[in-house]
Amino acid sequence: MLVLKQLSMKRAVKNDGFTIVELLIVIVVIAILAAITIVAFNDIQERSRLSAASAELKQVATQLSTYQVLNGDTLPASLEGISGASYWLDTGK
């Protein structure tokens, strides 16, 4: 009878905290998710830059075509008067 009483008392004591292994697993999962998010964000940023550059270059090409039509099939001597082109010329991109 005494043994049963001791067993029931041991079962009554309950740990409510997390073990160190459980905490480490949660930290590792969060770190993996953060790494995936950072990689995805960098890819999205790069695609955004490429899209912006492509749009600006199309605008420059359109303005050059317009200049050529308005000035008797001649192209400008420089791109200084073309909006958007000076950005690419000044920054060396």
ZIZI-V297792 format. One record per pair of residues at least 12 apart in sequence whose ideal C-beta (glycine too) atoms are under 7 Angstrom apart, sorted by the first residue. I is the first residue (numbers start at 1). J is the second residue. D is the distance in Angstrom with one decimal. If there is no record, write none. Layout:
i j d
I J D
I J D
This chain:
i j d
56 84 4.8
59 84 5.2
60 82 5.5
60 84 5.3
60 85 4.9
63 82 5.0
63 83 6.9
64 82 6.6
